[in-house]
Amino acid sequence: MIDGAILVDKPQGWTSHDVVAKIRNFFRLEKVGHCGTLDPMATGLLVIVVGKGTKLSNSLMCGDKRYSGEMTLGVTTDSYDAEGEILETRTVGDINETQVKEIFLSMKGDQYQLPPMVSAKKIGGKPLYKLARKGITVEREPRLIHIYDFNFLTFELPRIGFDLKATKGTYVRTITHDIGEKLGCGAHLSMLRRTESGDFKVQDAIALDDLLKLSIQDFEKRVIPVYRIKV
């Protein structure tokens, strides 16, 4: 048995479940899970737990998350990100860095956020995105989130780069959608990379392609044992 956690740098286009299934089958492991879903479009840190490490999943998922990302102004989508259907295009207009920085600052702290319909959140045992595909919209309960840091990185209209740290369960694409509405031109999330999850950092992660080149012995050497994991 191999017990603990391994940090994986998830590639774009893979679901978190895809990564779990690939690792489970490739290394022939019985128990494998992940701590915090990343959308297929997103890349970056995915904490994979194996063996007895799976018992720590809930605790590890509670950690705060940090992301680097990019929003594109002028285009809104049904999923609030680049993978969704385009709903509307608008003129970006005369927007300056000061306006954007003020909005970023105003969004720090506690706030209630409504999960988007195109998301993996389950209501009545069914993921919302499956209902959305059928054209069904259901009521969702807003949840309390907290944004610790929201830093402006780049300003090359229509794209704006940012760094954000928030509590678990925060939908970054909802934040970018809300910013687009505040600016009056609409926006969607065009890039997202998770850089931190709790005490773990993406710098310590291994790319999935490189992981799948390892022998089972070398795989085990990269696993953080349960006794070393802070919860």
Residue pairs with C-beta under 8 A, 6 or more apart in sequence:
1 51
1 52
2 29
2 50
2 51
2 219
2 220
2 223
3 50
3 51
3 52
3 53
3 223
3 225
3 226
4 49
4 50
4 51
4 52
4 53
4 223
4 224
4 225
4 226
4 228
4 229
5 35
5 47
5 48
5 49
5 50
5 53
5 56
5 60
5 200
5 223
5 224
5 229
6 48
6 50
6 206
6 211
6 219
6 222
6 223
6 224
7 45
7 46
7 47
7 48
7 200
7 202
7 204
7 205
7 206
7 224
8 19
8 23
8 45
8 46
8 47
8 48
8 205
8 206
8 207
8 208
8 211
9 43
9 44
9 45
9 46
9 202
9 205
9 206
9 207
9 208
10 16
10 19
10 38
10 42
10 43
10 44
10 45
10 46
10 208
11 43
11 207
11 208
11 209
12 40
12 41
12 42
12 43
13 40
13 41
14 40
14 208
15 39
15 40
16 34
16 36
16 37
16 38
16 46
17 34
19 34
19 46
19 48
19 208
20 32
20 33
20 34
20 48
22 208
22 212
23 29
23 32
23 48
23 50
23 211
24 30
24 32
26 212
27 216
27 219
28 216
29 50
29 51
30 51
31 50
31 51
31 52
31 54
32 48
32 49
32 50
32 54
33 48
33 49
33 54
33 57
34 46
34 47
34 48
34 49
34 57
35 46
35 47
35 48
35 49
35 56
35 57
35 60
35 61
35 63
35 197
36 46
36 47
36 60
36 61
36 63
36 65
36 168
36 194
36 197
37 120
38 44
38 46
38 194
39 81
39 83
39 173
39 192
40 83
41 81
41 82
41 83
41 189
41 191
41 192
42 192
42 193
42 194
43 192
43 193
43 194
44 67
44 192
44 193
44 194
44 195
44 202
44 205
45 194
45 195
45 196
45 197
45 200
45 201
45 202
45 205
46 194
46 205
47 60
47 197
47 198
47 200
49 56
49 57
49 60
50 223
52 226
53 223
53 226
53 229
56 226
56 229
56 231
59 231
60 197
60 198
60 229
60 231
61 168
62 168
62 198
63 168
63 197
63 198
63 199
63 200
64 148
64 165
64 166
64 167
64 168
64 196
64 198
65 165
65 166
65 167
65 168
65 170
65 194
65 196
65 197
66 149
66 163
66 164
66 165
66 194
66 195
66 196
66 197
67 163
67 164
67 165
67 166
67 172
67 192
67 193
67 194
67 195
68 153
68 161
68 162
68 163
68 164
68 192
68 193
68 195
69 161
69 162
69 163
69 164
69 172
69 176
69 189
69 191
69 192
69 193
70 154
70 159
70 160
70 161
70 162
70 189
70 190
70 191
70 192
71 159
71 160
71 162
71 176
71 179
71 180
71 187
71 188
71 189
71 190
72 82
72 158
72 159
72 187
72 188
72 190
73 92
73 95
73 157
73 158
73 159
73 160
73 180
73 183
73 185
73 186
73 187
74 89
74 90
74 91
74 92
74 158
74 185
74 186
74 187
75 86
75 88
75 89
75 90
75 158
75 186
75 187
75 188
76 86
76 87
76 88
76 89
76 90
76 177
76 180
76 186
76 187
76 188
77 83
77 84
77 85
77 86
77 87
77 188
78 84
78 85
78 87
78 117
78 118
78 132
79 85
79 116
79 118
79 173
80 116
80 118
80 171
80 173
80 174
80 176
80 177
80 188
80 189
81 173
81 188
81 189
81 190
81 192
82 188
82 189
82 190
82 191
84 118
84 188
88 186
89 186
90 184
90 185
90 186
91 185
92 157
92 158
92 185
93 184
93 185
95 157
95 183
95 185
97 152
97 155
99 183
100 152
100 155
100 160
100 179
100 183
101 152
103 179
103 182
103 183
104 150
104 151
104 152
104 162
104 179
105 150
107 147
107 150
107 175
107 178
107 179
108 147
108 148
108 149
108 150
109 146
109 147
110 144
110 145
110 146
111 144
111 145
111 146
111 147
112 142
112 143
112 144
112 145
113 142
113 143
113 144
113 145
113 170
113 171
113 174
113 175
114 140
114 142
114 174
115 121
115 128
115 140
115 143
115 171
115 174
116 128
116 171
116 173
116 174
116 177
117 128
117 129
117 131
117 132
117 137
117 138
117 140
118 128
118 129
118 132
119 127
119 128
119 129
119 171
120 127
120 128
120 129
121 127
121 128
121 140
122 128
123 131
123 138
123 140
128 138
128 140
131 137
131 138
143 169
145 166
145 167
145 169
145 170
146 166
146 167
147 164
147 165
147 166
147 170
147 175
148 165
148 166
149 163
149 164
149 165
150 162
150 163
150 164
150 165
151 162
151 163
151 164
152 160
152 161
152 162
153 161
153 162
153 163
154 160
154 161
155 161
159 190
164 172
164 175
165 196
166 172
172 189
172 192
173 188
173 189
173 192
176 187
176 188
176 189
177 186
177 187
177 188
177 189
179 187
180 186
180 187
180 188
181 187
193 202
194 202
195 201
195 202
196 202
198 230
199 230
206 222
211 219
211 222
214 222
